[in-house]
Amino acid sequence: MPIFEYHCTKCNKDFEVLVFGKEKAACPYCNGKKITRLLSTVSHKSEGEFTSSQGSSCTSCNATSCSSCGH
Ligand SMILES: [Zn+2]
């Protein structure tokens, strides 16, 4: 399950949200949609477009970048 870290620009809080499919996340504090995704702690493994666009050389490992798996 992809868990993304967001920052709400309205109430200025950071929070993590489980995102299902293409569902848009909302701020759990103010329910606002003015949020920006933080890229720091996110695993991109489940974002299909990332792996399908360059999946040939690195399909057998879980790394999002070949620098960490030795391929
Ligand atoms: Zn908010």
PDB file of the backbone (N, CA, C, O) and the ligand in Angstrom, with CONECT records:
HET     ZN  A 101       1
ATOM      1  N   MET A   1       0.841  -1.206   0.000  1.00  0.00           N
ATOM      2  CA  MET A   1       0.000   0.000   0.000  1.00  0.00           C
ATOM      3  C   MET A   1       0.875   1.255   0.000  1.00  0.00           C
ATOM      4  O   MET A   1       1.773   1.393   0.830  1.00  0.00           O
ATOM      5  N   PRO A   2       0.614   2.133  -0.902  1.00  0.00           N
ATOM      6  CA  PRO A   2       1.415   3.356  -0.941  1.00  0.00           C
ATOM      7  C   PRO A   2       0.971   4.358   0.122  1.00  0.00           C
ATOM      8  O   PRO A   2      -0.187   4.773   0.164  1.00  0.00           O
ATOM      9  N   ILE A   3       1.891   4.725   0.952  1.00  0.00           N
ATOM     10  CA  ILE A   3       1.599   5.758   1.944  1.00  0.00           C
ATOM     11  C   ILE A   3       2.390   7.000   1.563  1.00  0.00           C
ATOM     12  O   ILE A   3       3.616   6.974   1.449  1.00  0.00           O
ATOM     13  N   PHE A   4       1.658   8.081   1.370  1.00  0.00           N
ATOM     14  CA  PHE A   4       2.305   9.317   0.966  1.00  0.00           C
ATOM     15  C   PHE A   4       2.272  10.333   2.093  1.00  0.00           C
ATOM     16  O   PHE A   4       1.351  10.377   2.908  1.00  0.00           O
ATOM     17  N   GLU A   5       3.313  11.142   2.103  1.00  0.00           N
ATOM     18  CA  GLU A   5       3.381  12.191   3.103  1.00  0.00           C
ATOM     19  C   GLU A   5       2.979  13.500   2.440  1.00  0.00           C
ATOM     20  O   GLU A   5       3.495  13.865   1.384  1.00  0.00           O
ATOM     21  N   TYR A   6       2.060  14.191   3.074  1.00  0.00           N
ATOM     22  CA  TYR A   6       1.548  15.430   2.504  1.00  0.00           C
ATOM     23  C   TYR A   6       1.740  16.588   3.468  1.00  0.00           C
ATOM     24  O   TYR A   6       1.917  16.414   4.674  1.00  0.00           O
ATOM     25  N   HIS A   7       1.698  17.764   2.887  1.00  0.00           N
ATOM     26  CA  HIS A   7       1.711  18.979   3.684  1.00  0.00           C
ATOM     27  C   HIS A   7       0.519  19.823   3.279  1.00  0.00           C
ATOM     28  O   HIS A   7       0.335  20.131   2.101  1.00  0.00           O
ATOM     29  N   CYS A   8      -0.296  20.199   4.264  1.00  0.00           N
ATOM     30  CA  CYS A   8      -1.461  21.017   3.975  1.00  0.00           C
ATOM     31  C   CYS A   8      -1.057  22.488   4.019  1.00  0.00           C
ATOM     32  O   CYS A   8      -0.508  22.971   5.009  1.00  0.00           O
ATOM     33  N   THR A   9      -1.338  23.176   2.932  1.00  0.00           N
ATOM     34  CA  THR A   9      -0.959  24.577   2.864  1.00  0.00           C
ATOM     35  C   THR A   9      -1.972  25.458   3.574  1.00  0.00           C
ATOM     36  O   THR A   9      -1.724  26.643   3.798  1.00  0.00           O
ATOM     37  N   LYS A  10      -3.105  24.885   3.924  1.00  0.00           N
ATOM     38  CA  LYS A  10      -4.140  25.685   4.579  1.00  0.00           C
ATOM     39  C   LYS A  10      -3.919  25.747   6.087  1.00  0.00           C
ATOM     40  O   LYS A  10      -3.906  26.828   6.677  1.00  0.00           O
ATOM     41  N   CYS A  11      -3.745  24.574   6.706  1.00  0.00           N
ATOM     42  CA  CYS A  11      -3.541  24.582   8.156  1.00  0.00           C
ATOM     43  C   CYS A  11      -2.087  24.303   8.530  1.00  0.00           C
ATOM     44  O   CYS A  11      -1.745  24.212   9.710  1.00  0.00           O
ATOM     45  N   ASN A  12      -1.239  24.170   7.518  1.00  0.00           N
ATOM     46  CA  ASN A  12       0.191  24.089   7.763  1.00  0.00           C
ATOM     47  C   ASN A  12       0.603  22.852   8.559  1.00  0.00           C
ATOM     48  O   ASN A  12       1.493  22.919   9.407  1.00  0.00           O
ATOM     49  N   LYS A  13      -0.041  21.738   8.282  1.00  0.00           N
ATOM     50  CA  LYS A  13       0.311  20.513   8.997  1.00  0.00           C
ATOM     51  C   LYS A  13       0.831  19.460   8.026  1.00  0.00           C
ATOM     52  O   LYS A  13       0.459  19.436   6.852  1.00  0.00           O
ATOM     53  N   ASP A  14       1.700  18.590   8.542  1.00  0.00           N
ATOM     54  CA  ASP A  14       2.158  17.448   7.763  1.00  0.00           C
ATOM     55  C   ASP A  14       1.413  16.203   8.217  1.00  0.00           C
ATOM     56  O   ASP A  14       1.107  16.048   9.399  1.00  0.00           O
ATOM     57  N   PHE A  15       1.127  15.328   7.284  1.00  0.00           N
ATOM     58  CA  PHE A  15       0.410  14.106   7.650  1.00  0.00           C
ATOM     59  C   PHE A  15       0.665  13.042   6.601  1.00  0.00           C
ATOM     60  O   PHE A  15       1.098  13.339   5.488  1.00  0.00           O
ATOM     61  N   GLU A  16       0.392  11.800   6.968  1.00  0.00           N
ATOM     62  CA  GLU A  16       0.550  10.696   6.035  1.00  0.00           C
ATOM     63  C   GLU A  16      -0.814  10.148   5.656  1.00  0.00           C
ATOM     64  O   GLU A  16      -1.715  10.054   6.489  1.00  0.00           O
ATOM     65  N   VAL A  17      -0.951   9.790   4.394  1.00  0.00           N
ATOM     66  CA  VAL A  17      -2.237   9.315   3.905  1.00  0.00           C
ATOM     67  C   VAL A  17      -2.037   8.055   3.077  1.00  0.00           C
ATOM     68  O   VAL A  17      -1.133   7.972   2.246  1.00  0.00           O
ATOM     69  N   LEU A  18      -2.882   7.096   3.317  1.00  0.00           N
ATOM     70  CA  LEU A  18      -2.931   5.923   2.455  1.00  0.00           C
ATOM     71  C   LEU A  18      -3.735   6.279   1.208  1.00  0.00           C
ATOM     72  O   LEU A  18      -4.888   6.699   1.308  1.00  0.00           O
ATOM     73  N   VAL A  19      -3.137   6.113   0.055  1.00  0.00           N
ATOM     74  CA  VAL A  19      -3.829   6.487  -1.171  1.00  0.00           C
ATOM     75  C   VAL A  19      -4.220   5.240  -1.948  1.00  0.00           C
ATOM     76  O   VAL A  19      -3.373   4.414  -2.288  1.00  0.00           O
ATOM     77  N   PHE A  20      -5.491   5.115  -2.220  1.00  0.00           N
ATOM     78  CA  PHE A  20      -5.990   3.976  -2.975  1.00  0.00           C
ATOM     79  C   PHE A  20      -6.194   4.379  -4.423  1.00  0.00           C
ATOM     80  O   PHE A  20      -6.973   5.284  -4.723  1.00  0.00           O
ATOM     81  N   GLY A  21      -5.502   3.712  -5.302  1.00  0.00           N
ATOM     82  CA  GLY A  21      -5.662   4.000  -6.718  1.00  0.00           C
ATOM     83  C   GLY A  21      -5.335   5.443  -7.031  1.00  0.00           C
ATOM     84  O   GLY A  21      -4.290   5.952  -6.624  1.00  0.00           O
ATOM     85  N   LYS A  22      -6.222   6.104  -7.751  1.00  0.00           N
ATOM     86  CA  LYS A  22      -5.978   7.487  -8.128  1.00  0.00           C
ATOM     87  C   LYS A  22      -6.778   8.440  -7.261  1.00  0.00           C
ATOM     88  O   LYS A  22      -6.967   9.608  -7.601  1.00  0.00           O
ATOM     89  N   GLU A  23      -7.238   7.929  -6.152  1.00  0.00           N
ATOM     90  CA  GLU A  23      -8.018   8.765  -5.250  1.00  0.00           C
ATOM     91  C   GLU A  23      -7.192   9.956  -4.771  1.00  0.00           C
ATOM     92  O   GLU A  23      -5.998   9.834  -4.494  1.00  0.00           O
ATOM     93  N   LYS A  24      -7.840  11.085  -4.683  1.00  0.00           N
ATOM     94  CA  LYS A  24      -7.148  12.282  -4.206  1.00  0.00           C
ATOM     95  C   LYS A  24      -7.212  12.349  -2.694  1.00  0.00           C
ATOM     96  O   LYS A  24      -8.266  12.154  -2.088  1.00  0.00           O
ATOM     97  N   ALA A  25      -6.086  12.623  -2.109  1.00  0.00           N
ATOM     98  CA  ALA A  25      -6.051  12.715  -0.658  1.00  0.00           C
ATOM     99  C   ALA A  25      -6.544  14.080  -0.205  1.00  0.00           C
ATOM    100  O   ALA A  25      -6.476  15.069  -0.935  1.00  0.00           O
ATOM    101  N   ALA A  26      -7.040  14.098   1.017  1.00  0.00           N
ATOM    102  CA  ALA A  26      -7.474  15.356   1.610  1.00  0.00           C
ATOM    103  C   ALA A  26      -6.872  15.475   2.997  1.00  0.00           C
ATOM    104  O   ALA A  26      -6.521  14.480   3.631  1.00  0.00           O
ATOM    105  N   CYS A  27      -6.761  16.693   3.446  1.00  0.00           N
ATOM    106  CA  CYS A  27      -6.195  16.936   4.760  1.00  0.00           C
ATOM    107  C   CYS A  27      -7.136  16.410   5.848  1.00  0.00           C
ATOM    108  O   CYS A  27      -8.318  16.754   5.861  1.00  0.00           O
ATOM    109  N   PRO A  28      -6.617  15.573   6.768  1.00  0.00           N
ATOM    110  CA  PRO A  28      -7.467  15.032   7.828  1.00  0.00           C
ATOM    111  C   PRO A  28      -7.833  16.065   8.891  1.00  0.00           C
ATOM    112  O   PRO A  28      -8.720  15.821   9.709  1.00  0.00           O
ATOM    113  N   TYR A  29      -7.169  17.201   8.888  1.00  0.00           N
ATOM    114  CA  TYR A  29      -7.436  18.225   9.898  1.00  0.00           C
ATOM    115  C   TYR A  29      -8.514  19.196   9.439  1.00  0.00           C
ATOM    116  O   TYR A  29      -9.441  19.511  10.185  1.00  0.00           O
ATOM    117  N   CYS A  30      -8.379  19.671   8.189  1.00  0.00           N
ATOM    118  CA  CYS A  30      -9.347  20.663   7.713  1.00  0.00           C
ATOM    119  C   CYS A  30     -10.144  20.133   6.526  1.00  0.00           C
ATOM    120  O   CYS A  30     -11.025  20.816   6.002  1.00  0.00           O
ATOM    121  N   ASN A  31      -9.821  18.890   6.101  1.00  0.00           N
ATOM    122  CA  ASN A  31     -10.497  18.274   4.968  1.00  0.00           C
ATOM    123  C   ASN A  31     -10.269  19.023   3.663  1.00  0.00           C
ATOM    124  O   ASN A  31     -11.023  18.868   2.703  1.00  0.00           O
ATOM    125  N   GLY A  32      -9.231  19.827   3.644  1.00  0.00           N
ATOM    126  CA  GLY A  32      -8.953  20.617   2.459  1.00  0.00           C
ATOM    127  C   GLY A  32      -8.165  19.838   1.423  1.00  0.00           C
ATOM    128  O   GLY A  32      -7.499  18.852   1.738  1.00  0.00           O
ATOM    129  N   LYS A  33      -8.250  20.294   0.187  1.00  0.00           N
ATOM    130  CA  LYS A  33      -7.534  19.630  -0.897  1.00  0.00           C
ATOM    131  C   LYS A  33      -6.298  20.418  -1.317  1.00  0.00           C
ATOM    132  O   LYS A  33      -5.628  20.071  -2.289  1.00  0.00           O
ATOM    133  N   LYS A  34      -6.010  21.469  -0.582  1.00  0.00           N
ATOM    134  CA  LYS A  34      -4.818  22.244  -0.933  1.00  0.00           C
ATOM    135  C   LYS A  34      -3.600  21.639  -0.250  1.00  0.00           C
ATOM    136  O   LYS A  34      -3.049  22.197   0.698  1.00  0.00           O
ATOM    137  N   ILE A  35      -3.205  20.497  -0.754  1.00  0.00           N
ATOM    138  CA  ILE A  35      -2.085  19.806  -0.133  1.00  0.00           C
ATOM    139  C   ILE A  35      -1.029  19.497  -1.174  1.00  0.00           C
ATOM    140  O   ILE A  35      -1.325  19.314  -2.355  1.00  0.00           O
ATOM    141  N   THR A  36       0.190  19.444  -0.717  1.00  0.00           N
ATOM    142  CA  THR A  36       1.286  19.101  -1.610  1.00  0.00           C
ATOM    143  C   THR A  36       1.956  17.844  -1.103  1.00  0.00           C
ATOM    144  O   THR A  36       2.113  17.657   0.104  1.00  0.00           O
ATOM    145  N   ARG A  37       2.348  16.990  -2.017  1.00  0.00           N
ATOM    146  CA  ARG A  37       2.960  15.743  -1.614  1.00  0.00           C
ATOM    147  C   ARG A  37       4.449  15.946  -1.332  1.00  0.00           C
ATOM    148  O   ARG A  37       5.169  16.573  -2.109  1.00  0.00           O
ATOM    149  N   LEU A  38       4.882  15.403  -0.212  1.00  0.00           N
ATOM    150  CA  LEU A  38       6.295  15.434   0.105  1.00  0.00           C
ATOM    151  C   LEU A  38       6.934  14.152  -0.403  1.00  0.00           C
ATOM    152  O   LEU A  38       6.379  13.063  -0.252  1.00  0.00           O
ATOM    153  N   LEU A  39       8.091  14.293  -0.998  1.00  0.00           N
ATOM    154  CA  LEU A  39       8.677  13.146  -1.661  1.00  0.00           C
ATOM    155  C   LEU A  39       9.681  12.390  -0.799  1.00  0.00           C
ATOM    156  O   LEU A  39      10.253  11.394  -1.241  1.00  0.00           O
ATOM    157  N   SER A  40       9.896  12.850   0.407  1.00  0.00           N
ATOM    158  CA  SER A  40      11.018  12.342   1.186  1.00  0.00           C
ATOM    159  C   SER A  40      10.935  10.857   1.491  1.00  0.00           C
ATOM    160  O   SER A  40      11.828  10.105   1.099  1.00  0.00           O
ATOM    161  N   THR A  41       9.903  10.416   2.170  1.00  0.00           N
ATOM    162  CA  THR A  41       9.875   9.050   2.678  1.00  0.00           C
ATOM    163  C   THR A  41       9.015   8.117   1.834  1.00  0.00           C
ATOM    164  O   THR A  41       8.619   7.045   2.293  1.00  0.00           O
ATOM    165  N   VAL A  42       8.732   8.518   0.623  1.00  0.00           N
ATOM    166  CA  VAL A  42       7.770   7.779  -0.176  1.00  0.00           C
ATOM    167  C   VAL A  42       8.431   6.647  -0.959  1.00  0.00           C
ATOM    168  O   VAL A  42       9.501   6.823  -1.542  1.00  0.00           O
ATOM    169  N   SER A  43       7.791   5.502  -0.965  1.00  0.00           N
ATOM    170  CA  SER A  43       8.218   4.412  -1.832  1.00  0.00           C
ATOM    171  C   SER A  43       7.435   4.482  -3.134  1.00  0.00           C
ATOM    172  O   SER A  43       6.206   4.548  -3.124  1.00  0.00           O
ATOM    173  N   HIS A  44       8.139   4.468  -4.235  1.00  0.00           N
ATOM    174  CA  HIS A  44       7.467   4.600  -5.525  1.00  0.00           C
ATOM    175  C   HIS A  44       7.133   3.253  -6.143  1.00  0.00           C
ATOM    176  O   HIS A  44       6.696   3.183  -7.291  1.00  0.00           O
ATOM    177  N   LYS A  45       7.333   2.209  -5.403  1.00  0.00           N
ATOM    178  CA  LYS A  45       7.202   0.872  -5.956  1.00  0.00           C
ATOM    179  C   LYS A  45       5.822   0.629  -6.556  1.00  0.00           C
ATOM    180  O   LYS A  45       5.701  -0.042  -7.581  1.00  0.00           O
ATOM    181  N   SER A  46       4.794   1.163  -5.932  1.00  0.00           N
ATOM    182  CA  SER A  46       3.440   0.862  -6.362  1.00  0.00           C
ATOM    183  C   SER A  46       2.923   1.804  -7.441  1.00  0.00           C
ATOM    184  O   SER A  46       1.818   1.619  -7.951  1.00  0.00           O
ATOM    185  N   GLU A  47       3.698   2.791  -7.784  1.00  0.00           N
ATOM    186  CA  GLU A  47       3.254   3.693  -8.837  1.00  0.00           C
ATOM    187  C   GLU A  47       3.598   3.094 -10.187  1.00  0.00           C
ATOM    188  O   GLU A  47       4.717   3.255 -10.674  1.00  0.00           O
ATOM    189  N   GLY A  48       2.649   2.411 -10.788  1.00  0.00           N
ATOM    190  CA  GLY A  48       2.869   1.608 -11.978  1.00  0.00           C
ATOM    191  C   GLY A  48       3.657   2.270 -13.074  1.00  0.00           C
ATOM    192  O   GLY A  48       4.471   1.616 -13.726  1.00  0.00           O
ATOM    193  N   GLU A  49       3.445   3.541 -13.296  1.00  0.00           N
ATOM    194  CA  GLU A  49       4.100   4.183 -14.420  1.00  0.00           C
ATOM    195  C   GLU A  49       5.616   4.202 -14.257  1.00  0.00           C
ATOM    196  O   GLU A  49       6.359   4.197 -15.238  1.00  0.00           O
ATOM    197  N   PHE A  50       6.055   4.225 -13.021  1.00  0.00           N
ATOM    198  CA  PHE A  50       7.497   4.286 -12.794  1.00  0.00           C
ATOM    199  C   PHE A  50       8.164   3.000 -13.250  1.00  0.00           C
ATOM    200  O   PHE A  50       9.190   3.033 -13.930  1.00  0.00           O
ATOM    201  N   THR A  51       7.580   1.862 -12.874  1.00  0.00           N
ATOM    202  CA  THR A  51       8.218   0.592 -13.197  1.00  0.00           C
ATOM    203  C   THR A  51       7.983   0.179 -14.643  1.00  0.00           C
ATOM    204  O   THR A  51       8.838  -0.464 -15.252  1.00  0.00           O
ATOM    205  N   SER A  52       6.818   0.549 -15.202  1.00  0.00           N
ATOM    206  CA  SER A  52       6.517   0.084 -16.541  1.00  0.00           C
ATOM    207  C   SER A  52       7.318   0.840 -17.591  1.00  0.00           C
ATOM    208  O   SER A  52       7.535   0.326 -18.688  1.00  0.00           O
ATOM    209  N   SER A  53       7.756   2.040 -17.273  1.00  0.00           N
ATOM    210  CA  SER A  53       8.468   2.825 -18.260  1.00  0.00           C
ATOM    211  C   SER A  53       9.917   2.383 -18.402  1.00  0.00           C
ATOM    212  O   SER A  53      10.538   2.584 -19.446  1.00  0.00           O
ATOM    213  N   GLN A  54      10.449   1.781 -17.346  1.00  0.00           N
ATOM    214  CA  GLN A  54      11.837   1.331 -17.444  1.00  0.00           C
ATOM    215  C   GLN A  54      12.000   0.026 -16.669  1.00  0.00           C
ATOM    216  O   GLN A  54      12.917  -0.114 -15.860  1.00  0.00           O
ATOM    217  N   GLY A  55      11.118  -0.914 -16.918  1.00  0.00           N
ATOM    218  CA  GLY A  55      11.119  -2.113 -16.108  1.00  0.00           C
ATOM    219  C   GLY A  55      12.013  -3.221 -16.607  1.00  0.00           C
ATOM    220  O   GLY A  55      12.191  -4.209 -15.894  1.00  0.00           O
ATOM    221  N   SER A  56      12.580  -3.118 -17.774  1.00  0.00           N
ATOM    222  CA  SER A  56      13.242  -4.271 -18.369  1.00  0.00           C
ATOM    223  C   SER A  56      14.478  -4.728 -17.597  1.00  0.00           C
ATOM    224  O   SER A  56      14.673  -5.927 -17.397  1.00  0.00           O
ATOM    225  N   SER A  57      15.291  -3.810 -17.173  1.00  0.00           N
ATOM    226  CA  SER A  57      16.552  -4.219 -16.576  1.00  0.00           C
ATOM    227  C   SER A  57      16.429  -4.510 -15.099  1.00  0.00           C
ATOM    228  O   SER A  57      17.326  -5.116 -14.513  1.00  0.00           O
ATOM    229  N   CYS A  58      15.354  -4.097 -14.494  1.00  0.00           N
ATOM    230  CA  CYS A  58      15.326  -4.133 -13.042  1.00  0.00           C
ATOM    231  C   CYS A  58      14.023  -4.712 -12.505  1.00  0.00           C
ATOM    232  O   CYS A  58      13.552  -4.275 -11.455  1.00  0.00           O
ATOM    233  N   THR A  59      13.437  -5.665 -13.182  1.00  0.00           N
ATOM    234  CA  THR A  59      12.136  -6.165 -12.758  1.00  0.00           C
ATOM    235  C   THR A  59      12.218  -7.144 -11.601  1.00  0.00           C
ATOM    236  O   THR A  59      11.207  -7.415 -10.954  1.00  0.00           O
ATOM    237  N   SER A  60      13.389  -7.675 -11.328  1.00  0.00           N
ATOM    238  CA  SER A  60      13.486  -8.731 -10.322  1.00  0.00           C
ATOM    239  C   SER A  60      13.800  -8.197  -8.935  1.00  0.00           C
ATOM    240  O   SER A  60      13.813  -8.960  -7.970  1.00  0.00           O
ATOM    241  N   CYS A  61      14.047  -6.926  -8.821  1.00  0.00           N
ATOM    242  CA  CYS A  61      14.346  -6.389  -7.510  1.00  0.00           C
ATOM    243  C   CYS A  61      13.333  -5.320  -7.137  1.00  0.00           C
ATOM    244  O   CYS A  61      12.582  -4.837  -7.985  1.00  0.00           O
ATOM    245  N   ASN A  62      13.318  -4.964  -5.889  1.00  0.00           N
ATOM    246  CA  ASN A  62      12.333  -4.014  -5.399  1.00  0.00           C
ATOM    247  C   ASN A  62      12.837  -2.581  -5.400  1.00  0.00           C
ATOM    248  O   ASN A  62      12.114  -1.661  -5.016  1.00  0.00           O
ATOM    249  N   ALA A  63      14.043  -2.397  -5.820  1.00  0.00           N
ATOM    250  CA  ALA A  63      14.603  -1.056  -5.759  1.00  0.00           C
ATOM    251  C   ALA A  63      13.968  -0.153  -6.806  1.00  0.00           C
ATOM    252  O   ALA A  63      13.640  -0.597  -7.906  1.00  0.00           O
ATOM    253  N   THR A  64      13.801   1.087  -6.464  1.00  0.00           N
ATOM    254  CA  THR A  64      13.268   2.041  -7.433  1.00  0.00           C
ATOM    255  C   THR A  64      14.368   2.623  -8.288  1.00  0.00           C
ATOM    256  O   THR A  64      14.115   3.267  -9.306  1.00  0.00           O
ATOM    257  N   SER A  65      15.591   2.389  -7.860  1.00  0.00           N
ATOM    258  CA  SER A  65      16.719   2.867  -8.628  1.00  0.00           C
ATOM    259  C   SER A  65      17.776   1.781  -8.666  1.00  0.00           C
ATOM    260  O   SER A  65      18.013   1.114  -7.658  1.00  0.00           O
ATOM    261  N   CYS A  66      18.405   1.595  -9.793  1.00  0.00           N
ATOM    262  CA  CYS A  66      19.367   0.513  -9.944  1.00  0.00           C
ATOM    263  C   CYS A  66      20.648   0.769  -9.164  1.00  0.00           C
ATOM    264  O   CYS A  66      21.509  -0.109  -9.103  1.00  0.00           O
ATOM    265  N   SER A  67      20.793   1.920  -8.579  1.00  0.00           N
ATOM    266  CA  SER A  67      22.010   2.207  -7.838  1.00  0.00           C
ATOM    267  C   SER A  67      22.083   1.404  -6.568  1.00  0.00           C
ATOM    268  O   SER A  67      23.168   1.221  -6.015  1.00  0.00           O
ATOM    269  N   SER A  68      20.928   0.909  -6.080  1.00  0.00           N
ATOM    270  CA  SER A  68      20.941   0.224  -4.805  1.00  0.00           C
ATOM    271  C   SER A  68      20.826  -1.284  -4.938  1.00  0.00           C
ATOM    272  O   SER A  68      20.893  -1.989  -3.932  1.00  0.00           O
ATOM    273  N   CYS A  69      20.655  -1.800  -6.147  1.00  0.00           N
ATOM    274  CA  CYS A  69      20.492  -3.239  -6.292  1.00  0.00           C
ATOM    275  C   CYS A  69      21.601  -3.875  -7.088  1.00  0.00           C
ATOM    276  O   CYS A  69      21.652  -5.101  -7.187  1.00  0.00           O
ATOM    277  N   GLY A  70      22.482  -3.097  -7.652  1.00  0.00           N
ATOM    278  CA  GLY A  70      23.635  -3.658  -8.346  1.00  0.00           C
ATOM    279  C   GLY A  70      23.393  -4.101  -9.768  1.00  0.00           C
ATOM    280  O   GLY A  70      24.266  -4.718 -10.378  1.00  0.00           O
ATOM    281  N   HIS A  71      22.233  -3.803 -10.309  1.00  0.00           N
ATOM    282  CA  HIS A  71      21.970  -4.180 -11.701  1.00  0.00           C
ATOM    283  C   HIS A  71      22.666  -3.245 -12.660  1.00  0.00           C
ATOM    284  O   HIS A  71      22.556  -3.412 -13.875  1.00  0.00           O
TER     285      HIS A  71
HETATM  286 ZN    ZN A 101      -5.402  21.153   6.474  1.00  0.00          ZN2+
END
